[in-house]
Amino acid sequence: MTSRTPQFDKALDAIFKDLKPHTRACGRCAQDFEILSDDIDFYHKLRVPPPTLCFLCRYERRLGHRQSFKPIFYKKPCSVPGHTEKVITFYPAESTVRVYDDPYYLSDAWDPLTFGQEYDLGQSFFSQWYAFAVTVPHQTLQKDPKSVNSDYVVSGVSSKNCYYVGTPYHSENIYYGRLPVYSKDSIDVEDIDYCEWCYECIRLARCYNCAFCYDSKDCIDSYFLFDCRNCANCFGCVNLMNKSYCFFNEQLTKEEYRKKVEALRLGKRSVLRGYQAKFDEIRKSAIRKHVDNVKVENVVGDELEECRNCFYAFRVFGGSENIRYISNADRIKESMDVFGSTDSSLLYEATGVPHGNDIKFSILTRTGMALEYCIECNDCEYCFGCFGLRNKKYCIFNKRYSESDYWQIVDKIKAKMLADGEYGEFFPLTMSPVPYNNSNASVEFPLEREEVLSRGWYWYDEPESDVDTGSIKKVSAAELPEEIKDVGEEILEKAIICEETGKPFRITKFELDFYRKKNIPLPAVHPLERIKRRLKERKPSRLWQITCSRCGKEILTSYALEKRFTVYCEACYLKEVA
C-alpha cells in the first residue's frame, strides 16, 4: 500500500531502525522508565515514536485536561454574539475560555470552519495550536448530545435525569456521583455498574437496595458491606460470600436479623454516623485481595473484567483486549495510553474518546476516525489539529482541503513535528483550560498551589461561595431534623448550609422521596464535599510490588503502601474468604 505520508514514514522508520528495549529518563520527573519490546510493537502498529515521559507523567498529562472526577460548576457569560445569559459550565467565570450554550453549540447556527486558519510550517505546532484554539468556543459541559434532562453532568454517554454527576454511562436518575454504568435510581455513588437504589456506595456491581457498601458484587437489601459477594440482608459485614441475614459477620435467623436492624433507628443522623464510624474501623482490618480481576487472560492491572492481553490497565471491561496503559474503558482494543473510552480501537494518547478508530493525541472526540490532535470533534474523520468540528472531513486547523492536498500538508506537518520533537507528545498541561486543582489529575496526583503555578499550570482560587441564595430561606445543618420522618416538604424551598464548608445546597424532590423510602436522614454536607470524600476511597491507577500478608509471595496491588492494609494473593484470599 502506498504511503499517504511518505516524508513522515521515512523519518519514523529511521527512528524505529535502531529502537530496542531500553531504559530512559522521564522528561518531566527524571525517573527511569522502561521501553519494553511489547511497547515497541505498539509504536510500530500505531505509527508513533517512543514517549519521552514515563507512564505516570503521561497519565497525569491526560488527566489534567479533563474534569469528570469532581463535577464543579460555575456560571459564565455565554459567548454567542447577542446572548446575554449565563450558562452552567465547569470553566470558571474568570477563565478566558469562550463557551456557547449547548442548544446553540449543537445547532447549525454557527460554523466552526469560520475559525479556520492556515497552518504555518515555519512555526511550531503547539504555539500555533494554542493561538488557534483559544479563539474557538467550547461546549459548556462536554456532555453527550444524546443525554436527556441532565444539565449538571460532565461528559458521559446517554444519561437521563442525572444531576451533579461525572461521566455517567447509560444511567438514569443518578444524583451526586461519578462513573455510574448502566445504573439507576441512586444517590452519592462512585464507580457502580448495573446497580439500582444504592446510596453512599463505592465500586459495586449488580447490587440492589444497598447503602454504605464497598467493593461488593451481586448483593441486595444490605447496609455496610465490604468485599461481599452474592449476599442478601446483611449488615456490617466484610469478606462474605453467599450469605444471608448476617449481622457484623454473625449468622442470624431471618427473624433475629429483622429485629436487630429494625431496632437500630438508622433514620436518625447521629445513630447512622455512629455506625459509619464503627464500620470504617472494621473495614481497615478486613482482608483485601491484591487485585480484583474477573474472567481475564494474560493481564497486569486491577478492576478488569472479561479482558485479555492487557498491561497496566485499570477499570477496563467488556471484552477489551491488546491494550497497554489504559484506564476507565469499555470494549477497547489495540490501544495504548488512553483514559476514558468505549467501543474503540487503535487509540493512542487520547481521553474521552467513545466510538473511535485510529485516533491519536485527542480529547473528547465522539464517533471519529483517523483524527490527530483534535478536541471536541464529533462524527469527523481525517482531521488534524481541529477544534469543535461536526461531520467534517479532510480539515487542518478547521480549514477544509481536498483529499490530496490534505495528505500532502499533513505529511509535511507530521515530518516537521517529528523533527522538532513535538509529534508523539500530547497537549501540554500549560495549555489545559481546566484548573489543575479541579481536574482529574488533582485526584491521582495532588499538588499544592505553589507547585502547580511553578510548573506554569492553571490554578483557580475558589471564592467562598458563588451561589446567590437571594430570598431563599437558609437553614444550618445543626437545625435539620435528626430523623427523615420529621422532614416536611418545606425543606425543598430552603438552602441548607454545609456544616463543613458553609456553602449552601438544596434538596430536590427526587432526593427527598429517595431518603424517605430508604429511611436515611438528610445530608448535612455539601454534595461536592461528599464526592471529594468518596474520591479518597478511589483505588489509584498504578501498582506497587508487595508481599502477601499471609504466605509472603510477591504480588502486585493497587492498594497504596501507606494504607497498610492486609492484602492477600488470590490463592490465600480464596482459602480465607471463599
N, C-alpha and C positions, 0 to 999 in steps of 0.2 A: 504494500500500500504506500502510495506517495505521501511524504510528509507534508502537512499544511504549514508547518513552522520549521523549515529546514535549518535556518540560522540557529534558532534556539536548540533544536535537537542535536545539532553538531556540537554546540558548546556544552550541552548537558552530558552527552555521551563521552566527551573528553574528561569530565569530572568522574563519571562512572568507571572509566577505564582503569583508574588506579584506586578505586574505592574498595576498601577491605574492612572487615570488622576491626574496630579500634576504640580507644578511649580518648575523649576530648574534653576540654574545659568549657563549661557553660558560659556563654557570653554575658549573662546577667549576674548569676550568683557565684560564678567562678568554681563551682563544684564539678568534679569529674563525672561524666556520664558515658555510658557505652553506646556505641553504634553497633548493633548486633547484625548478624548475617540475615536474619529474618526481616529486620528493619530495611536493610539494603534491597531485599527482594521487593518490598513495598515501594521504595523510591523508584525502582525501575518500572514497576507496574503503574504507578501514579504519575510518573514523569516529573519528579520534583527532586531538588538537591537535598542532601542531608541537612538536618536542622543545626542551627548554631546555639540553640538553647536546650536545656535538659527538659525532660518530660514535665516536671512540676512547674517550671517557669513558662513553658508553652501553655500549660493548662491555666495558670494564673492569668496569662495574657488574654486567653479566650474568655475566661470568666469576667474579666474586667470590662468587657463590652456588653455584658448582659445584666439585667436586673429582674430576676424572676424568683430568687430565693426570698427576698424581702420586698413585698409589694407596697412600696412607699409612694404616695400620690401627692401631687401638687396641682394648684390652679395656675394656669399660664395663659396669657392672651393668645387667641387664635391668630395665626399669621396670614390667613386667607384675606386678600385685599377686600376691604369693605366690611369685614366681620369685626365686631366689637366685643363678642362674648369671650369668656374664659373657658378653657377646656380642661378636663382632667387628664393629667399626664404624669409620667414619672420623671420628667425633666424639670428641675426647679425653675421657678419664675425668673430668676436672675440669669439662667443659662442663656447662651447665645443661640441655642438650637431653635430653629423655626418649626412650628407644629401646625398641621392642618387638622381640623376636626374630622372625625372618622367618616361621616357621610360624604363630605367634600373630597377627602383624600382618596376614597374608594370610587369616586364618580369619574365621569369623563369630562367634568367641567374644567379640569386643568390637564396639561400635558407635560409630563416630566422631561420630554425631549426639548422643551423650550429652555431648559437649564444646560443643554449640551454644550460642550467645549471641545475645541481642537486639542489633541494631545501634542505636546512639545517634546520631541525626542532628545532635545538638548538639556532638559531638566530631569531631576529625579522623579520617580513615580510618586512617592509618598508626599513630597512637597506639593506637587500638582494636585494629588488626590485631596489633600486637606483643604486647599483653596477652593476646589470644586465642590466638595461635599458640604461645606458649611452654607452653601447657597441653596441647597435642595431641602425642602421641608420634610420632616419626619411624620410618621403616623404617631398618634398620641400615645398609644399603649402597646403597639406591636401585636395587636390581637388578631386572631383568625377571623377573617370576614364571615365565616360560617357560624361564629358564635352568636347566641341569642340571649338578649336581656342579661348581658354580662359586662356592664360598663366598667366596673372596677376589677378588671382582670388583666394580667400581664402575660402575653404570649399564650401558648397552648393551642389545642386543636379541638374544635367543635364542642365548646362548652355551652351550657344552657342554665340560666338562672344562677350563675355563680357570682360571688361577691367577695372582693378583697382576697383574691386567690392568685397564686403564681403558677403558671404552666398547668392548667387543668387539661386532661386528655379525655374527650368523650365522657364528660362528667356533668352531673345535674344537681342543682340545689346544694352546692358546697359553699360554705362560708368560712373565711379566715383560715387559709391553709396553703399548702404547696404540694404540687405533684399528685393530685388525685387522678387515678387512671380507671376509667370505666366504673366510677363510683357515684353515689348519690346520697342526698339527704343526710349530710354530715357536717359537723362544725369543729373547728380547731383541730385539723388533721394535717399530717405530714407523711407523704410518700405512702399512700394507701392504694391498693389495687382491688377492684371488684368488691368494694365494701359498701354497706348501707347502714344508716342510723348509727354512726360511730361518733364519739366525742372525745377530744383530747387523746388521740391515738397516733402512734408513730410506727411506720413500717409494718403495716398489716396487709394480709391478702385473704380475700374471700371470707371476710368476717361480717357479722350482722349483729346490730344492737350491742355494741361493746363500748366501754368507756375506760379511759386511763389504761390502755393496753399497748404493749410494745413488742415488736419483733415476734408476732404471732400469726398463725395461719389457720383458716377453717374453724374459727371459734364463733360461738353465738351466746348472746344473753349473759355477758360476763363483765366484771369490773376488775381492774387492777391485775392484769396478766403480764408476764414477761416470758418470752420464749416458750409459748404453749402451742400445741398442735392438736386440732380436732377435739377441742374441749367445749363443753356447754355448761352454763350455770355454774361458773367457778368464780371465786372472789379471792384476791390477794395471793395468787399462785404463781410459781415460777417453775420452769423446766418440767412441764407436764405434757403427756401425750395421751389422747383417747380417754379423757376423764370427764366425769360429770359430778356436780354437787360437791365440789371440794372448797373448803374454806381455809385459806392460808395453808394449802397443801394437805389439809386433813380431810379424809374422806368422810362425808356425812350422808345420811339418808336424804331423800328429796324433801321430806317434811322438816327435818332438822335444819337443812340448808335454808329453806324458805323462812323459817322463824328467825334464824340468825340474821339474814340480810334485811328482813323487814324491821328488825329492832334497831338497825344502825342509824336511821334518820339521815340518810345521805343527802337529802334535800336541804339540809342545814349547812351553811357555808363553813362554820367552824369545825363541824364534825368531818365534813368532806376533806378539808385541808389537813386535818389530823391524820386521816388515812392516806392522803397523798404523801405526807412526810414519812409516815411509817413504811409505806411501800417503796419509796425512793431508797430507804436504807436497806430494805430486803433485796432490791434489785442489784445493789452494789456488790453483794456477796454471791449472786447467782452464777451458775456456770454458763459460760459462753462458748459456742462453737467458733473456731478460729475464722471461718468464712461460712456464709450461708448460700451455697450454690446448689441448684436442683436440676437434675437431668442435663448434665453438662459433659463435655468431652474435650480433653486437652485444653484446659483453661487456667489462667492465672488472674485472679481478681476476686471480687466479692459481690454478693447480691445478683448473681447471674442465674438465669432460668432458661432452659432449652436453648443452650448456646454451644458452639463448638469452635475450637481453634481461636480462642480469644486470649490476648496478652495484655495485662494491666487494664482490665475492663471492670466497670463498676455500674451497678444498676442497669443491666442490659438484659433483654429478654426477647421472646417471640421468634426464636429460630435464627437469631443473629449468628454470623459465622465469619471467620477470617478477618478479624479486626484487631487493632492494636491501639492502646492509649485512648480509650473511649469511655465516656460515662453518660448515663441517662439517655439510653437509646433503645429503640424497639424495631425489630426486623431490619437490621442494618448489616450490610455485607461489604467485604473487600474495601475497608475504610480504615483511616488512621487519624489520630488527633482530632477527635470530634466531641463536642459537648451538646447534647440535645438534638435528636433526630429520630425520624420514624420512616419506615418504608423507603430506604435509600441505599445507594451503593456508590462505590468509588468516590468517597468524600475524603478530603484532606484539609486539615486546619480550618474547620468550619464549626459554626454554632447556630442552633436554631434553624435547622435545615430539614423540614419534613418533605417527603416525596421528591427527593433529588437524586440526580445521577451525574457523576463526573463534575463535582463542584469543589472548588478549592478556594481557600482564603476568603470565605464569605460569611455574612451574618444575616440571619433572618430572611432567607430566600425560600419561598414555597413553590413546590412543583416546578423545579427548574432543571435544566440540563446544560452541561458544558459552560458553566459560569466560573469566572475567576475575579476575585477582588470586587465582589458585588454586595450591596447592602439593601435590604428591603425591596428586593426584586421578585415579583411573583409571576409565575407562568411564563418565564422567559427562557431563552436558550441562546447559546453562542453570544454571550456578552462579556465584556472585560471592563472592569473599573466603572461600573454603573450603579446608580442610586435611585431607588423608588420607581423603577420601571414596571410596567404590567403588559404582558402579552407582546413582548418585543423580541427582536432577533437581530444579530449582527450589529451590536451597538458598542461603542467605546466612549466612555465619559458622557453617556447619554446622547451621543450623536450616532445616527444611523449610517451604515455603509452598505455597499454591495457585498455579496459574499466574498468575492475575490479580493476586494480592497480590504475587507475586514481581516482576512488571514494574513495579508502582506503586512499590515500595520501591527497586528498582534505579534507576529513573528519578530518584528523589529523591537517592539516594546519589551517582550519577554527576554530577548537576547541581551538587550542593554541592561535590564533589571538584573539578570543573572550575572553579568559582568560587574555591575555596581554592588552586588551583594544584597539586593533588595528582593529578587524573586525567591520565593520559598519562605519569606517572612510574613507573618500575619500582621494585621494593622497594629501599630504600636499603641501602648496604653496612653501615651501623650495625646492621642487623637480620640480617645473614648469620650463620648458626650455624657456618659454615666458617671456620677461621682463615685470614686473608689469606695468610699465608706457606705454607699448604698448598693454597690454592685455585688454580684455573686462571689467575686474574688475576695471580698472582705470577710466572707464566711469561712472559706477554706484557708485564706492567707491573711489573717487580721494584722493590720498595721496601724501605728499611731499617726496622727495628723501630720506631724513634722516629717516623718519618714516618707509619707505619700507625697507631700509637697516637694521634698528634696529630690525626688525622682522625676519631678515635672508632671505629676499626675493630678487629676482633678479631685479636690476635696470640697464637700459642701458643709458649711456650718449651719446646722438646723436651727431655725428660730424656735423660741419657746413654744409657740403654737401659732399656726397659720389658719386656724379654724375660727371663724366668726360665728359664735352661737347666737348672736343677736338677742331676740326677746325670748329665746328658748330657756325654760327654767332649768337650772342646774341642780344636781344632787350629788353630794360627795359619796364616795364608796362606803364610808362608815355609816351613812344614812340609809343604805339599801336594806331592805328586809333580809333577815338571815335565811329565811326559807322561801322557796319559789312559790309555795302555796299562798303566801301573803302578798305577792306582787300583783298589782292591778294593771289594767290596760293603760292607765295614765303614764306608766313608765315609757311608753312609746313616744310621748310628747316631751320627754326630758333628756337632758345631756348628762351622762354620768362622768364624774371627774375621776380619772385614773388614780388609784391610791399610790402608784409608784412614780408616775411622771407628771401628774397634774393636768394631762391633756384630756379634753372631752371626747366622749364617744357615745354613740346612740345604740339602742336595741331595736331591731326590726321585728315585725310581726312574725316572720318565719322563725327567728331566733326564740322569741318568747314562747311560741307554741312548741318548739323543739324542747326547750328547757322544761316546760310543764310536762310534756309527755314522758321525758326521761327522769323527771324529778331531780333536776340539777339546779342549784342556786344560780342567780345571775352572776356573771363575771364582774369582778371589781377592778380588773386590769385592762388597759387599752389593748385592742386586737393586735397591734403591731408588736407590743411587748410580749404578748403570748406567742406570736410567731417567732420572735427572736429567741425566746426561751426554748422552744422546740428545736430550733436550728442548732442549739448547743448539743442536742442529742444526736445530731446527724453524724453518721459514720463518714469519715473523710475518704476521698478517692485516692488512697495511697496504701502501701503495705509496709509493715515492719516485720522483721525476722525475730521470732521469739522462740521459746521452748514451751512445749505443752506443760501445763501446770500439774499434770498427773504422771505422764510417762517420761518427760524430758526430751521428747522428739522435737527436732527443729521444724517449725511451721511458719507460715506467713499469715498475718492477720491485719485487718484494717482498724482494729482497736488500738488507739494511741497508747504508747508505752506509759505515759504519765497517768493514765487512768487506773493502772494496777488492778485490772480485773482478773478473775480466774478464767483462763482461756484454755480450752482443751482441743487437741487434734480431733478429727472426725471419729476415729476409732474409739478413743476414750469417751468422747461425748455420747456416742451411741450406747456404749456399755452402761453409762451412768443414767442416761435420760430415757432411752427407748423402753 
